[in-house]
């Protein structure tokens, strides 16, 4: 099955191709930044610096083997404290985080390394670690993101990713592919896996194995984005117009001028 009825990029006005190009460039940069942010947010939660399925299990479903504070110090906050001071905190946590040991062992570490950022004045979105009452909230079992946080992140994720892939997909409709079903699959796949991605955030709380669905969904989304981006940019500026598209139009592609 072919798609010779496509309005190919080369028959679009130059101004529209310039618009499409810069939209794709900015979206490409944004997607790259999003991947870096995902890495920074989740990699290392299991103590290994590489991003893994266990990292996502801990992020969404929690860590049955440790507390919130321990998960942070073995993961994204690992570089904030020297190893020997982290070990002092781990030993305190494993002993049940007794309040009587807090002032002598833990408070000096927190004041030296943590409270400059972990106060309501510095960052209201971070845990308050100025005193035992605040630190004790981080000594409970790590249960991952709560439902309220997941709902908040979900609606932002669903709206923003849909918006991005609608625009990228619309631009990609002007590309030519001999296999129409493959073109349609590239357009539809991000929307399908977006649903499985968000659903798996919640399901990981029920069964940790759903973390692999998060990874798989993200991989398919990234492949679809990259394929549509590369094909669109190539056909807009470098690729040759297919003979059957030229024959159908019966005219010269708009390469130099606007119309």
Backbone as CSV, one residue per row, in Angstrom:
resi,resn,N_x,N_y,N_z,CA_x,CA_y,CA_z,C_x,C_y,C_z
1,UNK,0.847,-1.174,0.000,0.000,0.000,0.000,0.887,1.229,0.000
2,UNK,0.600,2.222,-0.835,1.428,3.424,-0.917,0.643,4.624,-0.420
3,UNK,1.315,5.739,-0.346,0.649,6.977,0.076,1.023,8.099,-0.875
4,UNK,0.767,7.889,-2.158,1.137,8.871,-3.175,0.274,10.121,-3.116
5,UNK,-0.801,10.095,-2.323,-1.635,11.290,-2.209,-1.107,12.264,-1.169
6,UNK,0.067,11.968,-0.599,0.632,12.837,0.416,1.072,14.166,-0.187
7,UNK,0.858,15.250,0.563,1.374,16.557,0.157,2.819,16.617,0.640
8,UNK,3.732,16.339,-0.246,5.134,16.207,0.136,5.715,17.539,0.581
9,UNK,6.734,17.458,1.474,7.395,18.660,1.989,7.846,19.597,0.876
10,UNK,8.395,19.027,-0.211,8.991,19.853,-1.252,7.962,20.673,-2.019
11,UNK,6.665,20.356,-1.852,5.607,21.131,-2.501,4.982,22.149,-1.550
12,UNK,5.517,22.224,-0.347,5.034,23.218,0.610,5.779,24.528,0.417
13,UNK,5.190,25.655,0.810,5.911,26.935,0.741,7.174,26.896,1.600
14,UNK,8.170,27.616,1.146,9.424,27.679,1.885,9.197,28.131,3.327
15,UNK,8.313,29.106,3.521,8.059,29.621,4.866,7.514,28.538,5.789
16,UNK,6.676,27.645,5.250,6.127,26.570,6.071,7.208,25.561,6.425
17,UNK,8.109,25.274,5.492,9.197,24.342,5.786,10.165,24.914,6.813
18,UNK,10.403,26.221,6.752,11.243,26.865,7.767,10.568,26.762,9.133
19,UNK,9.259,27.001,9.177,8.508,26.873,10.429,8.619,25.458,10.979
20,UNK,8.355,24.460,10.136,8.436,23.060,10.557,9.835,22.721,11.069
21,UNK,10.845,23.217,10.369,12.224,22.897,10.742,12.561,23.391,12.137
22,UNK,12.206,24.632,12.418,12.567,25.179,13.725,11.724,24.603,14.853
23,UNK,10.502,24.235,14.550,9.695,23.540,15.553,10.356,22.205,15.900
24,UNK,10.808,21.475,14.886,11.466,20.187,15.130,12.788,20.360,15.874
25,UNK,13.543,21.390,15.547,14.814,21.622,16.239,14.580,21.883,17.726
26,UNK,13.620,22.759,18.033,13.348,23.085,19.439,12.783,21.869,20.169
27,UNK,11.863,21.143,19.528,11.322,19.939,20.157,12.420,18.897,20.377
28,UNK,13.337,18.789,19.421,14.438,17.840,19.581,15.302,18.179,20.773
29,UNK,15.612,19.466,20.951,16.386,19.899,22.110,15.608,19.642,23.398
30,UNK,14.294,19.919,23.360,13.467,19.694,24.534,13.395,18.226,24.915
31,UNK,13.307,17.356,23.904,13.245,15.915,24.176,14.559,15.439,24.797
32,UNK,15.668,15.962,24.296,16.970,15.604,24.861,17.061,16.040,26.322
33,UNK,16.614,17.264,26.624,16.629,17.747,28.002,15.725,16.894,28.892
34,UNK,14.600,16.442,28.340,13.685,15.594,29.108,14.343,14.266,29.460
35,UNK,15.112,13.696,28.525,15.806,12.441,28.800,16.865,12.621,29.883
36,UNK,17.557,13.765,29.847,18.551,14.045,30.880,17.863,14.194,32.236
37,UNK,16.707,14.853,32.245,15.972,15.055,33.489,15.481,13.729,34.070
38,UNK,15.017,12.825,33.202,14.591,11.497,33.654,15.770,10.768,34.290
39,UNK,16.924,10.857,33.652,18.129,10.215,34.183,18.488,10.787,35.550
40,UNK,18.496,12.117,35.648,18.872,12.768,36.900,17.881,12.455,38.016
41,UNK,16.611,12.299,37.667,15.574,12.081,38.677,15.541,10.650,39.189
42,UNK,15.857,9.681,38.312,15.624,8.285,38.681,16.888,7.434,38.792
43,UNK,17.920,7.740,38.006,19.109,6.876,38.012,19.793,6.904,39.379
44,UNK,20.232,5.737,39.823,20.997,5.647,41.045,20.207,5.386,42.303
45,UNK,18.891,5.284,42.220,18.098,5.034,43.424,18.405,3.680,44.052
46,UNK,18.887,2.745,43.229,19.216,1.418,43.745,20.693,1.313,44.161
47,UNK,21.405,2.448,44.122,22.821,2.440,44.483,23.750,2.284,43.309
48,UNK,23.218,1.926,42.145,24.003,1.789,40.915,23.788,3.052,40.087
49,UNK,24.850,3.692,39.594,24.675,4.960,38.877,23.912,4.849,37.564
50,UNK,23.814,3.654,36.989,23.089,3.474,35.734,21.583,3.398,35.996
51,UNK,20.788,3.865,35.022,19.339,3.772,35.124,18.918,2.328,34.896
52,UNK,18.089,1.810,35.788,17.675,0.410,35.698,16.196,0.271,36.012
53,UNK,15.683,-0.940,35.784,14.302,-1.219,36.128,14.045,-1.041,37.611
54,UNK,15.030,-1.407,38.427,14.858,-1.265,39.875,14.746,0.196,40.281
55,UNK,15.458,1.080,39.596,15.331,2.510,39.882,13.885,2.965,39.728
56,UNK,13.237,2.523,38.647,11.853,2.919,38.405,10.901,2.234,39.375
57,UNK,11.221,0.996,39.748,10.414,0.314,40.764,10.415,1.109,42.062
58,UNK,11.597,1.612,42.430,11.722,2.388,43.661,11.027,3.743,43.517
59,UNK,11.188,4.392,42.361,10.606,5.719,42.159,9.092,5.697,42.264
60,UNK,8.451,4.695,41.652,6.993,4.659,41.621,6.385,3.753,42.689
61,UNK,7.004,2.609,42.930,6.433,1.652,43.874,7.042,1.699,45.258
62,UNK,8.187,2.366,45.417,8.856,2.424,46.702,9.962,1.401,46.828
63,UNK,10.706,1.509,47.926,11.828,0.622,48.183,11.585,-0.150,49.477
64,UNK,11.192,-1.425,49.376,10.906,-2.192,50.591,12.142,-2.447,51.445
65,UNK,13.320,-2.213,50.863,14.561,-2.494,51.586,15.116,-1.283,52.333
66,UNK,14.474,-0.131,52.240,15.055,1.039,52.878,14.062,2.152,53.117
67,UNK,14.543,3.231,53.733,13.741,4.406,54.029,13.886,5.433,52.904
68,UNK,13.062,6.465,52.988,13.143,7.532,51.995,14.521,8.197,52.020
69,UNK,15.032,8.413,53.213,16.333,9.081,53.345,17.454,8.207,52.789
70,UNK,17.399,6.926,53.064,18.436,6.029,52.563,18.385,5.923,51.046
71,UNK,17.174,5.846,50.503,17.033,5.793,49.041,17.641,7.031,48.394
72,UNK,17.394,8.205,48.983,17.940,9.447,48.434,19.462,9.472,48.516
73,UNK,20.002,9.026,49.663,21.449,9.087,49.856,22.197,8.020,49.066
74,UNK,21.521,6.959,48.679,22.153,5.952,47.818,21.937,6.269,46.343
75,UNK,21.085,7.231,46.082,20.763,7.580,44.707,21.150,8.994,44.350
76,UNK,20.149,9.873,44.080,20.456,11.213,43.547,21.242,12.111,44.493
77,UNK,21.164,11.883,45.813,21.885,12.716,46.775,23.224,12.109,47.205
78,UNK,23.648,11.067,46.535,24.852,10.346,46.938,26.094,11.231,46.978
79,UNK,26.192,12.138,46.025,27.394,12.977,45.936,27.370,14.178,46.881
80,UNK,26.276,14.354,47.597,26.150,15.509,48.479,26.881,15.323,49.808
81,UNK,27.162,14.051,50.170,27.827,13.768,51.434,29.011,12.837,51.202
82,UNK,30.080,12.974,51.985,31.176,11.993,51.924,30.668,10.614,52.339
83,UNK,31.334,9.584,51.860,30.905,8.220,52.118,30.827,7.901,53.604
84,UNK,31.797,8.402,54.390,31.800,8.063,55.814,30.629,8.693,56.558
85,UNK,30.196,9.874,56.112,29.053,10.521,56.758,27.740,9.862,56.337
86,UNK,27.675,9.415,55.089,26.494,8.658,54.669,26.374,7.372,55.485
87,UNK,27.509,6.739,55.763,27.492,5.496,56.532,26.990,5.736,57.957
88,UNK,27.347,6.883,58.535,26.840,7.227,59.864,25.313,7.316,59.842
89,UNK,24.785,7.955,58.804,23.325,8.092,58.690,22.676,6.734,58.466
90,UNK,23.289,5.895,57.622,22.719,4.564,57.367,22.665,3.739,58.653
91,UNK,23.727,3.784,59.418,23.760,3.030,60.677,22.674,3.528,61.637
92,UNK,22.488,4.841,61.668,21.444,5.426,62.518,20.058,4.978,62.060
93,UNK,19.848,4.971,60.747,18.558,4.532,60.208,18.309,3.057,60.514
94,UNK,19.333,2.229,60.333,19.183,0.790,60.568,18.965,0.473,62.045
95,UNK,19.372,1.411,62.909,19.148,1.239,64.350,17.772,1.728,64.777
96,UNK,16.971,2.178,63.806,15.633,2.647,64.120,15.508,4.152,64.213
97,UNK,16.552,4.891,63.823,16.553,6.357,63.839,16.150,6.915,65.197
98,UNK,16.824,6.509,66.307,16.440,6.982,67.644,16.691,8.479,67.810
99,UNK,15.758,9.156,68.433,15.876,10.598,68.618,17.046,10.962,69.521
100,UNK,17.353,10.094,70.487,18.431,10.418,71.425,19.799,10.483,70.751
101,UNK,19.966,9.845,69.583,21.236,9.890,68.863,21.270,10.987,67.804
102,UNK,20.135,11.627,67.583,20.047,12.589,66.481,20.970,13.787,66.700
103,UNK,20.885,14.430,67.867,21.665,15.651,68.111,23.165,15.408,68.030
104,UNK,23.617,14.271,68.537,25.062,14.015,68.584,25.617,13.561,67.243
105,UNK,24.876,12.759,66.501,25.426,12.133,65.288,24.903,12.726,63.975
106,UNK,23.630,13.068,63.940,23.003,13.392,62.658,22.865,14.889,62.433
107,UNK,22.490,15.640,63.451,22.272,17.076,63.268,23.499,17.785,62.683
108,UNK,24.736,17.522,63.175,25.891,18.214,62.585,26.057,17.928,61.089
109,UNK,25.771,16.715,60.686,25.887,16.372,59.256,24.854,17.134,58.452
110,UNK,23.619,17.169,58.944,22.547,17.868,58.245,22.854,19.357,58.136
111,UNK,23.342,19.947,59.219,23.620,21.382,59.203,24.762,21.728,58.258
112,UNK,25.725,20.834,58.132,26.878,21.115,57.270,26.570,20.895,55.795
113,UNK,25.768,19.886,55.488,25.618,19.484,54.091,24.214,19.645,53.504
114,UNK,23.183,19.759,54.343,21.827,19.616,53.819,20.933,20.839,53.976
115,UNK,21.019,21.521,55.126,20.001,22.529,55.414,20.103,23.773,54.530
116,UNK,21.211,23.963,53.835,21.287,25.123,52.948,20.272,25.032,51.803
117,UNK,19.850,23.820,51.480,18.835,23.626,50.440,17.505,23.132,51.016
118,UNK,17.579,22.318,52.055,16.377,21.667,52.585,15.730,22.484,53.698
119,UNK,15.261,23.670,53.329,14.451,24.506,54.211,13.304,25.082,53.384
120,UNK,12.193,25.432,54.023,11.076,26.024,53.261,11.469,27.306,52.547
121,UNK,12.383,28.071,53.143,12.815,29.328,52.516,13.655,29.075,51.265
122,UNK,14.520,28.071,51.313,15.398,27.783,50.174,14.647,27.092,49.049
123,UNK,13.855,26.096,49.400,13.082,25.361,48.391,11.895,24.688,49.071
124,UNK,10.703,25.250,48.928,9.524,24.693,49.609,9.117,23.315,49.107
125,UNK,9.688,22.879,47.974,9.329,21.581,47.407,10.214,20.447,47.929
126,UNK,11.269,20.794,48.688,12.155,19.777,49.245,11.810,19.526,50.711
127,UNK,12.121,18.318,51.223,11.865,18.030,52.637,12.632,18.994,53.542
128,UNK,12.004,19.383,54.642,12.633,20.270,55.616,13.484,19.419,56.560
129,UNK,14.811,19.614,56.514,15.728,18.797,57.310,16.424,19.605,58.405
130,UNK,15.768,20.649,58.912,16.401,21.499,59.914,16.387,20.885,61.313
131,UNK,15.439,19.985,61.583,15.342,19.418,62.930,14.882,17.971,62.855
132,UNK,14.808,17.348,64.020,14.448,15.928,64.065,13.046,15.683,63.511
133,UNK,12.124,16.604,63.776,10.748,16.426,63.295,10.721,16.316,61.770
134,UNK,11.514,17.152,61.104,11.546,17.088,59.651,12.274,15.867,59.134
135,UNK,13.424,15.555,59.752,14.203,14.393,59.309,13.438,13.101,59.547
136,UNK,12.684,13.032,60.648,11.967,11.798,60.976,10.932,11.439,59.921
137,UNK,10.447,12.440,59.173,9.492,12.151,58.094,10.165,11.393,56.951
138,UNK,11.501,11.471,56.909,12.250,10.781,55.859,12.775,9.424,56.326
139,UNK,12.476,9.062,57.588,13.003,7.796,58.113,11.990,6.667,58.018
140,UNK,10.817,6.963,57.474,9.821,5.918,57.281,10.103,5.122,56.021
141,UNK,9.376,4.044,55.838,9.532,3.178,54.669,9.318,3.974,53.392
142,UNK,10.187,3.776,52.424,10.067,4.447,51.129,8.969,3.772,50.321
143,UNK,7.862,4.477,50.120,6.731,3.926,49.371,6.594,4.551,47.991
144,UNK,7.628,5.256,47.533,7.600,5.848,46.199,6.666,7.047,46.137
145,UNK,6.298,7.426,44.931,5.382,8.557,44.752,4.006,8.205,45.298
146,UNK,3.403,9.143,46.028,2.039,8.894,46.479,1.054,9.154,45.332
147,UNK,-0.186,8.747,45.531,-1.183,8.838,44.459,-1.427,10.284,44.047
148,UNK,-1.449,11.202,45.016,-1.681,12.609,44.682,-0.590,13.143,43.754
149,UNK,0.664,12.773,44.029,1.770,13.209,43.177,1.664,12.576,41.794
150,UNK,1.327,11.286,41.760,1.180,10.608,40.469,0.087,11.245,39.621
151,UNK,-1.037,11.601,40.241,-2.128,12.238,39.490,-1.677,13.586,38.943
152,UNK,-0.980,14.357,39.772,-0.497,15.667,39.325,0.473,15.531,38.163
153,UNK,1.425,14.603,38.275,2.400,14.407,37.204,1.733,13.807,35.965
154,UNK,0.753,12.942,36.177,0.090,12.260,35.048,-0.612,13.238,34.129
155,UNK,-1.389,14.155,34.692,-2.162,15.038,33.810,-1.242,15.997,33.057
156,UNK,-0.148,16.419,33.697,0.829,17.261,32.997,1.486,16.467,31.867
157,UNK,1.884,15.234,32.173,2.548,14.369,31.199,1.631,14.077,30.013
158,UNK,0.379,13.722,30.286,-0.558,13.362,29.212,-0.823,14.550,28.291
159,UNK,-1.080,15.706,28.862,-1.366,16.873,28.032,-0.137,17.311,27.239
160,UNK,1.022,17.412,27.886,2.206,17.943,27.212,2.726,17.006,26.135
161,UNK,2.802,15.699,26.436,3.318,14.756,25.436,2.363,14.633,24.250
162,UNK,1.060,14.657,24.523,0.085,14.625,23.422,0.270,15.835,22.514
163,UNK,0.460,16.991,23.108,0.666,18.227,22.340,1.907,18.113,21.460
164,UNK,3.001,17.622,22.032,4.259,17.494,21.288,4.100,16.537,20.117
165,UNK,3.535,15.351,20.374,3.449,14.351,19.310,2.364,14.678,18.290
166,UNK,1.380,15.476,18.666,0.422,15.938,17.660,1.133,16.817,16.634
167,UNK,1.953,17.743,17.109,2.658,18.649,16.193,3.692,17.890,15.369
168,UNK,4.515,17.049,16.033,5.525,16.285,15.291,4.848,15.336,14.303
169,UNK,3.760,14.699,14.727,3.040,13.791,13.838,2.427,14.519,12.660
170,UNK,1.899,15.720,12.895,1.318,16.496,11.799,2.385,16.856,10.773
171,UNK,3.538,17.297,11.245,4.639,17.601,10.329,5.017,16.349,9.539
172,UNK,5.076,15.216,10.229,5.480,13.960,9.595,4.465,13.475,8.557
173,UNK,3.218,13.911,8.628,2.233,13.491,7.610,2.635,13.947,6.222
174,UNK,3.493,14.950,6.122,3.947,15.428,4.813,5.114,14.605,4.262
175,UNK,5.596,13.653,5.046,6.678,12.782,4.567,6.100,11.698,3.666
176,UNK,6.964,11.134,2.837,6.557,10.050,1.943,7.188,8.740,2.414
177,UNK,6.345,7.714,2.590,6.816,6.368,2.884,6.034,5.394,2.020
178,UNK,6.760,4.488,1.377,6.093,3.546,0.476,5.128,2.626,1.227
179,UNK,5.457,2.335,2.485,4.598,1.463,3.287,3.735,2.330,4.190
180,UNK,2.470,2.485,3.815,1.593,3.391,4.540,1.348,2.924,5.969
181,UNK,1.238,1.605,6.177,0.933,1.127,7.529,2.067,1.461,8.504
182,UNK,3.318,1.453,8.001,4.442,1.782,8.860,4.413,3.261,9.236
183,UNK,4.059,4.098,8.284,3.939,5.525,8.570,2.860,5.773,9.616
184,UNK,1.725,5.118,9.461,0.632,5.270,10.427,1.037,4.735,11.801
185,UNK,1.810,3.653,11.809,2.263,3.085,13.080,3.187,4.060,13.812
186,UNK,4.097,4.709,13.077,4.998,5.683,13.702,4.221,6.851,14.304
187,UNK,3.130,7.238,13.655,2.313,8.344,14.162,1.519,7.909,15.385
188,UNK,0.958,6.702,15.346,0.071,6.252,16.425,0.814,5.732,17.649
189,UNK,1.990,5.132,17.446,2.702,4.451,18.540,2.924,5.329,19.767
190,UNK,3.372,6.599,19.632,3.615,7.402,20.847,2.367,7.587,21.697
191,UNK,1.206,7.724,21.062,-0.027,7.925,21.813,-0.446,6.644,22.535
192,UNK,-0.221,5.506,21.888,-0.562,4.226,22.513,0.315,3.978,23.727
193,UNK,1.636,4.132,23.551,2.544,3.833,24.661,2.511,4.920,25.730
194,UNK,2.039,6.116,25.396,1.861,7.144,26.422,0.856,6.662,27.466
195,UNK,-0.204,6.008,27.007,-1.217,5.470,27.920,-0.627,4.348,28.761
196,UNK,0.102,3.421,28.123,0.704,2.317,28.890,1.780,2.826,29.841
197,UNK,2.490,3.885,29.446,3.532,4.470,30.295,2.925,4.989,31.596
198,UNK,1.919,5.860,31.482,1.299,6.458,32.667,0.595,5.395,33.507
199,UNK,-0.105,4.464,32.865,-0.791,3.404,33.608,0.201,2.572,34.411
200,UNK,1.380,2.352,33.850,2.388,1.521,34.532,2.946,2.206,35.768
201,UNK,2.899,3.545,35.814,3.337,4.228,37.034,2.532,3.744,38.230
202,UNK,1.217,3.638,38.035,0.330,3.215,39.115,0.440,1.711,39.355
203,UNK,0.530,0.950,38.263,0.552,-0.509,38.379,1.839,-1.009,39.027
204,UNK,2.918,-0.209,38.922,4.172,-0.602,39.565,4.008,-0.689,41.076
205,UNK,3.071,0.049,41.629,2.796,-0.042,43.062,2.172,-1.386,43.434
206,UNK,1.496,-2.004,42.455,0.856,-3.305,42.679,1.840,-4.438,42.417
207,UNK,2.572,-4.334,41.300,3.582,-5.338,40.946,4.783,-4.622,40.347
208,UNK,5.942,-4.794,40.961,7.144,-4.061,40.568,7.541,-4.313,39.117
209,UNK,7.148,-5.449,38.550,7.524,-5.774,37.176,6.993,-4.802,36.145
210,UNK,5.962,-4.032,36.493,5.429,-3.053,35.547,6.430,-1.929,35.276
211,UNK,7.488,-1.840,36.088,8.527,-0.843,35.808,9.142,-1.073,34.433
212,UNK,9.199,-2.327,34.001,9.745,-2.622,32.675,8.825,-2.115,31.570
213,UNK,7.517,-2.025,31.868,6.583,-1.443,30.893,6.849,0.049,30.746
214,UNK,7.260,0.704,31.841,7.632,2.123,31.776,8.847,2.288,30.868
215,UNK,9.837,1.430,31.042,11.043,1.506,30.213,10.716,1.217,28.756
216,UNK,9.937,0.159,28.511,9.574,-0.197,27.140,8.768,0.893,26.460
217,UNK,7.814,1.474,27.184,6.994,2.548,26.615,7.855,3.755,26.267
218,UNK,8.772,4.100,27.165,9.659,5.232,26.893,10.555,4.989,25.699
219,UNK,11.026,3.747,25.542,11.891,3.414,24.409,11.133,3.529,23.084
220,UNK,9.906,3.002,23.050,9.101,3.083,21.823,8.783,4.530,21.488
221,UNK,8.471,5.322,22.505,8.184,6.738,22.288,9.404,7.450,21.706
222,UNK,10.576,7.160,22.258,11.801,7.786,21.771,12.138,7.378,20.350
223,UNK,11.957,6.091,20.021,12.223,5.610,18.663,11.288,6.274,17.666
224,UNK,10.004,6.379,18.020,9.027,7.018,17.129,9.375,8.483,16.906
225,UNK,9.732,9.171,17.990,10.097,10.581,17.868,11.310,10.742,16.960
226,UNK,12.341,9.932,17.196,13.568,10.036,16.402,13.303,9.728,14.933
227,UNK,12.494,8.694,14.666,12.207,8.320,13.276,11.459,9.434,12.553
228,UNK,10.420,9.973,13.189,9.653,11.042,12.537,10.502,12.296,12.363
229,UNK,11.349,12.595,13.341,12.201,13.778,13.277,13.201,13.659,12.120
230,UNK,13.893,12.545,12.060,14.939,12.362,11.040,14.337,12.310,9.642
231,UNK,13.267,11.532,9.473,12.640,11.413,8.148,12.116,12.771,7.684
232,UNK,11.476,13.505,8.578,10.925,14.816,8.201,12.025,15.787,7.806
233,UNK,13.071,15.885,8.608,14.157,16.811,8.294,14.868,16.419,7.001
234,UNK,15.079,15.127,6.808,15.762,14.666,5.605,14.947,14.990,4.351
235,UNK,13.657,14.668,4.386,12.841,14.876,3.192,12.549,16.354,2.934
236,UNK,12.587,17.163,3.994,12.347,18.596,3.799,13.475,19.268,3.042
237,UNK,14.735,18.850,3.314,15.855,19.615,2.805,16.869,18.819,1.975
238,UNK,16.988,17.528,2.184,18.055,16.780,1.528,17.552,15.701,0.570
239,UNK,16.480,15.049,0.900,16.011,13.926,0.108,15.437,14.325,-1.244
240,UNK,15.452,13.365,-2.153,14.879,13.578,-3.489,13.393,13.263,-3.463
241,UNK,12.615,14.064,-4.171,11.173,13.817,-4.242,10.938,12.527,-5.024
242,UNK,10.176,11.581,-4.494,9.908,10.324,-5.206,9.270,10.561,-6.567
243,UNK,9.607,9.712,-7.538,9.112,9.889,-8.905,7.593,9.856,-8.976
244,UNK,6.968,8.953,-8.218,5.514,8.858,-8.309,4.824,10.087,-7.726
245,UNK,5.464,10.747,-6.750,4.898,11.988,-6.217,5.036,13.102,-7.254
246,UNK,6.192,13.171,-7.933,6.372,14.166,-8.997,5.379,13.946,-10.123
247,UNK,5.197,12.692,-10.496,4.288,12.385,-11.596,2.858,12.758,-11.243
248,UNK,2.481,12.527,-10.017,1.114,12.846,-9.600,0.891,14.353,-9.611
249,UNK,1.896,15.126,-9.158,1.735,16.563,-9.105,1.921,17.219,-10.466
250,UNK,2.794,16.641,-11.279,3.023,17.195,-12.601,3.621,18.585,-12.586
251,UNK,4.410,18.871,-11.555,5.033,20.192,-11.467,6.339,20.085,-10.685
252,UNK,7.115,21.153,-10.709,8.413,21.183,-10.035,8.212,21.483,-8.553
253,UNK,8.871,20.754,-7.666,8.752,21.051,-6.243,9.178,22.465,-5.904
254,UNK,8.558,23.025,-4.863,8.874,24.385,-4.420,10.153,24.339,-3.593
255,UNK,11.285,24.616,-4.236,12.574,24.510,-3.563,13.112,25.893,-3.190
256,UNK,13.029,26.838,-4.089,13.677,28.116,-3.861,12.706,29.220,-3.431
257,UNK,11.499,29.174,-3.902,10.582,30.273,-3.642,9.441,29.900,-2.727
258,UNK,8.625,30.893,-2.382,7.430,30.694,-1.565,6.229,30.865,-2.498
259,UNK,5.161,30.150,-2.159,3.966,30.301,-3.010,2.729,30.011,-2.187
